[in-house]
Amino acid sequence: MSSLHRQLSQMVGVWRCKRRLEVSLNPVAGFHCRTFCSTTSEPVDPIEIHKRKLILWFSHLPQEEKQFGGYFSPETMHVDPLIVETKPEERARPLSSLKTQTSSSPSMTVEELFDRTDTWNEGRGLNVLLYGAVGTGKSTVVRKLVLDWCAGTTLTHFKLLVPFSCEDLGQLTKVASLRDLVSRKYLHLRKHPLLSGEGNQAKDVLFLFNGMEKMKLDFRIGSTELCSDPNEALPAGAVVVNLLRKYLLPEANILVTTRLSALDRIPQKYVSRYAQICGFSDPDRQRAYFTSRLLQQSGETAQSHDTQALIELLYLNLQRESQLAAACFLPSYCWLTCATLHFLHFTDAKAPIRTLTGIYTSFLRLNFGGEVLGTGAGTSVPIQEPHNSLMLYVVRTVGKLAFDGVTYKRLSFSEKELEQWIGGKTKTDEELHQLAMFRTDVLDFFLAPCVESGNRLPVELSENNERRYVFAVPAMQEYLAALYVVLGENKSPLEKLTRKVSVAIGQASEDVSAIINILSKFIPLRVFAVFNLLKLFPKLFEKISSKSKGSIARTMAAEMFRTEDSYNEDVLDQVGQSLLGVHGPQPQQYSEGPSFELYPIFMGGLLHYGNRVLLQQLGCSIQSTTVAQITRVLRKYLVREISKPQPPEELMDLLVLLYEFQNPRLTAEVLASIRAIRLTSIRMTSLKCFILSSVLLCTPARYHLEELDLSCCHLTHDMLQMLWPAFRHTHILNLQFNSLGTDSCILLRDLLLEPKISIKSLRLCDNPLLESGACTLLEALPENQSLRHLSLMHTGMGDKGALQLAERLQQHTGLQELNLAYNNIGDNAALALVDACREHPSIHTVHLYLNPLSDVGKQSLYVRGVPKSHSGSGRQVKVLASVTEGSDISEDWHPILSVIRKNASSWDRERVKQQLKVFLRDLEFGRQQQQSLLKRLHFHRVEKGIRQTLQMLEKDTLPPSTGHSKFSFIQVIIVKGVKL
């Protein structure tokens, strides 16, 4: 019926639009006016207005959802969490116990909670109390419930749904009646008869009070008077209490959501049914959530396939009963997981700027935004008072625990340690009450019992084998530890006391100075000058404070460049492995114990202005002066550290730090001391490419890198497009051993044609460019004059590509060296190419080994001398075609053999064996031509090395190809050729 009603409404709407169009075309103005007036005077149902406005309000998603590059609808991304009806005596079960007890409990819907119970009385509505821990999805359930009611898909027996935020009601200071409270938020319901209290019309009304823990309710008769008149003005808390008492509109139904700590604020006799939101208690619900969220990012078929594979890996990790599966029991951590995976795998140049630190800050803002730490039944303390901020309390307790774990390399904590850092010393009754609320509502959100199975790091057990706790997500420990340090909470007691004394003296000195200035006008005594010493103490404290900020920068630099973490995988890969698990061989861990490489990166990210704004809303303030002091010292330490040779993984982590910092000036000053960025064997992703381009875009136009090494980085065509800004700053571009195909050659051609490009060396070895790709790339030679070295080894260019290169060489006068080894080039093409090189004014070396050249062809390459034309340069070009040069051993035999040995595992082995046998035949022929015993011994030595390589190929004992060894030997060939 509802779908039929919607279709009829749409038909009526279309008819009205057509009618208005016909009337507007009528030249009679009076008729048009009468029609307009008649359409606007039609009565409109207030309930329909109410539904339209609720849809507008509740369809608006938080700002944090916009970071995914699009807008989500609650209908497509919602997955119902497990809702279980509980008995009054079971309602205080802790969150950790629910994870094992709810697997067999039947799930209920919100609509089923309002089914009539055995204790239901005629003429009285139901009071349903829906409760759950932080992050279980209470607000999401409420949003979906309101939207479904507006759409007519649930709770259809209620004609009116009136949602209230208890946080808003708790801030009201003026008295108001129930109808005034409704009309204040929903003006269109001001005089609605369902709220008049007459008859039993209120049975069709459902009141929804979300977040009852943020409101003060007092059910004592002496404190809250009885009221049955919906028009009588009372405090907001008294109106809610009388509704729950069933003294005001007793026929109305009420749904209240709250946290665990506030369950006892409503007496049991006023609650008809208790229900608990238990989150995603099984991997299938978690998988459904991840599928609904992640699949919306991928519009293209190929990207959708990659997303499906990503979800499968995530699901496998959840099935292992890992720590991640325990964390994703809470839908909030499912959101964090999706946000992190989207950041790692779906970042592109069109998406808004996002950082990992920003994701974690947004995550905390979604769960704790604007909350204060109350003392009991609600609080009305302004959010601006930082000492009442719940997030600041989290930093000072849980953050202190996280900092201790990072300092002493510990991931798990005993119950005694939790009591030490979070319980603290003896407190007042008010503080103990706050601590009890914190433990009930918040502590389980950050800490969870350690899951031993599936944990890749050894679990630290105490002597008594007691239960240990870990952070729900490992990166959260590093984030809170970084926030603890940046906020300056790790000061010693003496520093904290000095700060308080300085503030007190600073405030008093202003008053004393004013009085002394007045008295000195009448009593000119020099003794009054002594009081000016009071002004020195705050200035002295400022100097001490600046040194403290400098220690934060030193800590960042020291943690960033720890020697024991230098050869671990880069930090972004570590984050991905923590979510998707490790499938295959475990990565080698060089450091002893856990590594906290996100810790310094989070410290830098927290100094970004956007994150500081979000933290300010959470009650955690980071002053701009603090950021300036830390930045000034950090720049000095970073410049000093990067002047030392750094492994590729450490250099990638530095780029991530600069990206998280989002400070273009600091980035430009740090990169000014870097002349080469070598990221060999880093598994590049779209995110890493975006980070590299973003960081290099901060540099001025005059900045240039001597070398950008992206060899063996799994680059694709799409990644090359993202790296375009980075290529503009480099002289030597190394793209060897990637997956660049024909389409990438079009982009590289356009890159070489750019007038501002100054690439001198382009290395594309072991990329499947093929003949068509190589020909496309060579189209840039006539107009590009900056290129000096071009390496196209093992790119499949063939004879056609070699001949086209020979034709275009004369149009590019700057080339000095060509590497065309292992390209299936025959005798004729090789001879034509060498002839063209000899005609060229500057080419001095050509690499042609591992090509199917005949003995006659190789001999012809060596014996050809000066160019044919008399106007030629008269030079002889060095041709590297074999381990022999005529009857002598080539000076470059060792680098050639090393290249073959290091890359044979990834090349066609039969082809390599064939070429090695040709080398043996050439060596045997040359040895027979030698008369000297020493030269013959030298030939035997080279033959022995080749035979050993052949035996290793036949026994399959060659070491796997590694990026470091590959490129070091290739560079040896190039450098050696230049020297010769």
DASULTA-V894621 format. One line per field, one symbol per residue. psi: psi as a letter, one per 40 degrees, with the letter a starting at -180 (. if undefined). A space follows every 50 residues. Layout:
psi = ???
This chain:
psi = ddddddddddddddddddddddddehehdddddddddddeehihhddddd dddddddeehiidddeeeeahihdddehhhihhhhiideeefhiddddde eedehhiiidddeeihidehihehiihhhhiiiheefddddddddddddd efeifeehdhhgiihddddeehdiiiiddddddddgdeedfhddedehaf deeehhhhhhfdeeihhhehdedhiiheheehhiidddddddddefdhgd eiihhhiiideededhideehdhhhhheageiddddddddddddeedhdi ddddddddddddddddddeefidddddedhddddddddddddddeehide iihiiddddddddddddeheiihiebgiifhidehdeehddddddecddd dddddddefhdiiidddddddddaahiidddddddddddddddeddiiih hdheheihhhiidefiiiiiidhdddddddddddddefefiidddddddd dddddddddddddddddddeddgghedeedeeddeddddddddddddddd ddddddddddfhdeedeiiidddddddddeihhaihihhdihiiigeedd dddddeeidddddddddeehhhiddddddddddddddddddeeihiiddd dddddddddddfgdddddddedehehhhfhehgiidddddddddddeeii dehhidhhhfifefiiddddddeddddeeidhhhfifafhaddddddddd ddehdehfhdhhhfifhgdidddddddeeeddehedhdhhhfhfefdadd dddddddedeeheeidhhhfifefhaddddddddddddeieehehhheif ighiddddddddehbiidieeieeihhhhgeieigbeihiefdddddddd ddeddeihddddddddddddddddddddeidhdddddddddddddddddd ddddefeiiihiddddddddddddddddd.
